[in-house]
Amino acid sequence: MVNPKNSIALLLLVGMVSGLNAGTMKSDAVYAKMCSLCHGKQGQGNPNVPDAPALNSQSKEDLVIKLSDIKGKNFDNAHAKMENNQKIIEMRGMKYNVHEMAEYIHKNFNKEK
C-alpha cells in the first residue's frame, strides 16, 4: 500500500523541480514556441503579420539592441506590438538571455552568413 505522506512529498518535489526548470528555457525553445509564428521559422518574417519584421537580415548587434529594448519594456512604435508578447513570455516563466537569443537568431537564420 502506498503511504499518502510519501505521495504528497513526491508531488511537492516534482513541482519544485519543474518550477526550477521553468525559467531556464534555451533560446531555440523560446524562439520556436513564442517567436516563430510571427517572425517565421527561419526568421524570414511572415507576410500575414506585417508588423513582425524578418530577423534573418539583421546584425547580431541590432538584434541585441532590439531585444534589450523589448525585454526592458522600452517600447517605441516599432516594438509596441511586442509588449503583449513579452508579457506572455514572462507569465509562462520563459526567461531568456538577450545576447544568447541574438546569437541564436543570427547564427541560425542570418542569410548573409
GUVEXTI-319087 format. One record per atom (N, C-alpha, C): x, y negated, z. Coordinates in steps of 0.05 Angstrom, whole numbers, plus 32768, in hexadecimal, padded with zeros to 4 digits. Each point is the difference from the previous one (the first is absolute). Example, Ala and Ser with C-alpha at 12.3 -4.5 7.8 and 13.67 -1.06 7.14 Angstrom:
<recs>
81088072809C7FEE7FE8800080127FE880007FF97FEB7FF280107FE880017FF17FEA800E
</recs>
This chain:
<recs>
8011801880007FEF7FE8800080127FE780007FF87FEC7FF1800F7FE77FFD7FFA7FEE801880147FF6800C7FFD7FED80167FF97FE57FF57FE87FF480087FF87FE67FF680147FEA8005800E8001801780147FEC8006801680007FEC800980187FF8801580027FEC7FF77FF67FE57FE780057FF97FF67FF77FE77FFF7FE27FFF7FF87FF380157FFF7FE38001801C7FF47FFF8013800C800E801B7FF77FFF800C80027FE47FFA80167FF2800980047FE57FF47FEB7FED7FE77FFA80037FF37FEC7FEF800C7FE4800580057FFA8019800D7FE68006801C7FFE7FF4800F80168002801B80007FF57FFF7FFD7FE17FEF800E7FF37FFD7FFD7FE37FF87FE47FF97FEE7FF4800E7FF77FE57FFB80177FEC800480118004801480167FEE8005801480027FE9800680197FF8801480037FEA7FF57FF57FE67FE780047FFB7FF47FF47FE880017FE280007FFB7FF4801780027FE38003801C7FF67FFB8014800F8008801B7FF77FFC800780007FE27FF580137FF2800680027FE37FF07FED7FEF7FEA7FF5800B7FEE7FEF7FF0800E7FE77FF580137FF5800F800C7FE87FF8801A80037FF1800780197FF8801A80057FF47FFE800A7FE37FEB7FF77FF27FFD80097FE480177FF47FEF800980107FED80157FF77FEE7FF37FEE7FEA80107FF07FF47FF77FEE7FEC7FF1800E7FE9800980177FF87FF3800E7FEA7FE4800880077FFC800880197FE5800980097FED7FE78003800B7FEA800B7FEF7FE880027FF97FF67FE480147FFF7FEE7FFA7FF77FE57FEB80117FF38004801A80017FED80137FF37FE47FFD800B7FFE7FFD801A7FE67FFF800D7FF27FE57FFE80107FEA80027FF47FE6800280057FEC7FE9801680047FF280077FEC7FEC7FFB80087FE38002801A7FFB7FFF800A7FE47FE57FFB7FF27FEA7FFF800F7FE77FFC7FF37FFF7FE57FF1800B7FEC800B80007FE57FF480197FFB7FF080178008800A801A7FF97FF3800980167FED7FF280167FFE800780167FEE80128014800D7FFE80197FF780108016800B801E7FFC7FFA80077FF17FEB801B7FFA7FFA80077FE280027FEF7FF2800F80047FE380047FFA7FF07FE77FF2800B7FED7FFB7FF37FE67FE87FED80017FF27FFF80177FE87FEF80027FE8800F7FF77FE97FF480027FE7800D7FF87FEF7FEB7FF27FFA80047FE67FF07FEC7FF17FE47FFC800C7FF6801380107FE67FFC800C80017FF0801A80197FF9800980037FF0801880137FE97FF87FF67FEB7FF480117FEB7FF680117FF180157FF780008019800F7FF3801580178011800B800380187FF680168012800A801580017FEA80157FF1800380157FFF7FEC8010801A7FFE800C80047FE9801380167FFD80187FFA8012800A8015800C80177FFD8012801A800A7FF37FFD800E7FEA8017800D7FF480137FEE7FF07FFA7FE77FFF80127FED7FF3800B7FEB80137FFA8003801A80097FED8014801B8009800C80117FED800680198006800D7FFB800A801D8013800E800A7FFE8009801C7FFE7FE88013800E7FEB7FFA80007FE880117FE47FF380007FF47FFF7FE87FE57FF47FFF7FEC8012800F8003801A7FFD7FEE8012800F80037FFD801E80187FFD800A80057FFB801C7FF27FE7800980037FEA7FF17FF37FE780077FE2800280017FF5800C7FEB7FE280037FFE7FF580128016800E801680057FF78013801580037FF3801B80157FF0800480037FF2801A7FEA7FEC80047FF97FF17FEB7FEA7FED80027FE6800E80087FFB80167FF27FE7800F80058000800B801C8016800D80088001800C801B80007FEB8016800C7FE97FFA80007FEA80137FE77FF080007FED80087FEF7FE67FF27FFE80037FE37FF680147FFC7FF080047FE57FF37FF280027FE47FE6800080007FF280047FE77FFC7FE67FF2800A80007FE77FFA7FE97FEF7FEB800A7FEC7FFA7FF07FEC7FEB80087FED8007801A7FF2801980047FF9800880187FF27FFD8019801180027FFD801A7FFF801780127FE6800280117FED7FEE7FFB7FE87FFF80107FF1801A80007FFF800E7FEA7FF2801A7FFE800D8015801280197FFD8005800F801480107FF97FFF801E7FF57FEB80097FFA7FFD801C7FEF8017800B7FEB80077FF27FEF80168008800F801B7FFE800F80037FEB800F80197FFD801580048016800E7FEA80088013800280157FF38007801B7FE87FF580057FF1800780187FF9801D80017FF8800B7FE97FFA801D7FFE80198011800580167FF87FF48019800F800580078000801E7FFD7FE9800D80067FFE801C7FED801080117FE67FFE7FF97FEB800F800F8005801E7FFF800A80097FEA8005801D7FFC801B8008800C800E7FED800C801A8006800D801680077FED7FFE7FF67FE8801580057FEB80147FEA800080138001801280157FEC8001801480067FEA800A7FEB7FF3801580047FEC80157FEA8003801880077FF880157FED800080017FF17FE580007FE680017FFE7FF07FE7801880077FED80188002800B801780057FF07FFF801D7FF47FF7801380107FFE801B7FF67FEA80027FEA7FEA7FF280047FEA80007FEC800A7FF47FE6800E7FE98002800A7FF27FE8801480137FF28011800D800F801480127FF47FF280177FF27FEB800B800D7FF180167FF47FF37FF87FE67FF37FE980007FF37FF77FE780147FFA7FEA80157FF2800780147FF97FEC800E80187FF5800980128011800F80187FF87FF080137FEF7FE6800380077FF080147FF27FF07FF57FE97FFA7FE67FFF7FEE7FF67FEC800B7FEB7FEE80177FF48007800A7FEA7FF0800780097FE47FF37FF47FEC800380097FE4801A7FF67FF4800F7FF0800E801A7FF67FF58018800F800B7FFC8015800F8017800E800B800F80117FED
</recs>
